[in-house]
Amino acid sequence: MNRFTRHIVFPLILPLMFFAAAFSPVEVLGCRNRGLLALAISFISGLLALGTAFKGIKERTQNNSGSYWWVLSALILAIPVVGMILLA
C-alpha cells in the first residue's frame, strides 16, 4: 500500500460518509438519526485528525521527510468537523 492510498484515500472515507449522512433525505434515516450519525462521524473524524496532527508534529520534530503526508491526512480528517460547525 503506497502513501497516497494510506494518507489520502482512506481519510477521505470519513468526509464522504459525513456528507452522505448530512445530505441524505429525511425520509431515509429520519431527522434525529441523521443528525446523530453526522455528529458521531464528525466526532470520530475530529479525534483521528488530532491523532494524525500529533503524529505529523512528532515526525516533523524528527526531521522526517514524510511529515507532510500526516499533516495532509489531518486536514482531510478535519473536513467533517468544519462541516458540522457550518451546518449546525
C-alpha positions as CSV (number, residue, x, y, z in Angstrom):
1,M,0.0,0.0,0.0
2,N,1.5,3.3,-1.0
3,R,1.4,6.6,0.8
4,F,-1.2,8.1,-1.4
5,T,-3.7,5.4,-0.5
6,R,-2.8,5.4,3.2
7,H,-2.8,9.2,3.7
8,I,-5.4,10.4,1.1
9,V,-7.8,7.8,0.1
10,F,-8.5,6.2,3.5
11,P,-9.0,9.5,5.3
12,L,-11.4,10.6,2.5
13,I,-13.8,7.9,3.6
14,L,-15.0,9.8,6.7
15,P,-15.8,13.1,4.9
16,L,-17.7,11.1,2.3
17,M,-19.6,9.3,5.0
18,F,-20.3,12.6,6.8
19,F,-21.7,14.3,3.7
20,A,-23.7,11.3,2.7
21,A,-25.4,11.2,6.1
22,A,-25.8,15.0,6.3
23,F,-27.3,15.4,2.9
24,S,-29.4,12.3,2.8
25,P,-33.2,12.8,2.6
26,V,-35.1,12.9,5.9
27,E,-37.2,10.0,4.7
28,V,-34.2,7.7,4.6
29,L,-32.9,7.9,8.2
30,G,-35.1,10.4,9.9
31,C,-34.1,13.8,11.2
32,R,-32.7,12.8,14.6
33,N,-30.9,9.7,13.4
34,R,-29.3,11.6,10.5
35,G,-28.0,14.3,12.9
36,L,-26.7,11.8,15.4
37,L,-24.9,9.8,12.7
38,A,-23.4,13.0,11.3
39,L,-22.3,14.1,14.8
40,A,-20.7,10.7,15.6
41,I,-18.8,10.6,12.3
42,S,-17.7,14.2,12.9
43,F,-16.5,13.3,16.4
44,I,-14.6,10.3,15.3
45,S,-13.0,12.2,12.5
46,G,-12.0,15.0,14.8
47,L,-10.3,12.6,17.2
48,L,-8.5,10.9,14.3
49,A,-7.5,14.4,13.0
50,L,-5.9,15.3,16.3
51,G,-4.1,12.0,16.4
52,T,-2.7,12.4,12.9
53,A,-1.7,16.0,13.7
54,F,0.3,14.9,16.7
55,K,1.9,12.2,14.6
56,G,2.8,14.8,12.0
57,I,4.3,17.1,14.6
58,K,6.3,14.2,16.0
59,E,7.6,13.3,12.5
60,R,8.4,17.0,11.9
61,T,10.5,17.3,15.0
62,Q,12.4,14.3,14.0
63,N,13.1,15.9,10.6
64,N,11.3,13.1,8.7
65,S,10.6,13.9,5.1
66,G,7.2,12.3,5.2
67,S,5.7,14.5,7.8
68,Y,3.6,16.5,5.3
69,W,1.6,13.3,4.5
70,W,0.4,13.2,8.1
71,V,-0.5,16.9,8.0
72,L,-2.4,16.4,4.8
73,S,-4.3,13.5,6.4
74,A,-5.1,15.6,9.4
75,L,-6.5,18.3,7.2
76,I,-8.7,15.8,5.3
77,L,-10.0,14.4,8.6
78,A,-10.9,17.9,9.8
79,I,-13.3,18.4,7.0
80,P,-16.3,16.8,8.8
81,V,-15.7,18.8,11.9
82,V,-15.7,22.1,9.9
83,G,-18.8,20.8,8.0
84,M,-20.6,20.1,11.3
85,I,-19.8,23.6,12.6
86,L,-21.0,25.2,9.4
87,L,-24.1,23.1,9.0
88,A,-25.2,23.4,12.7
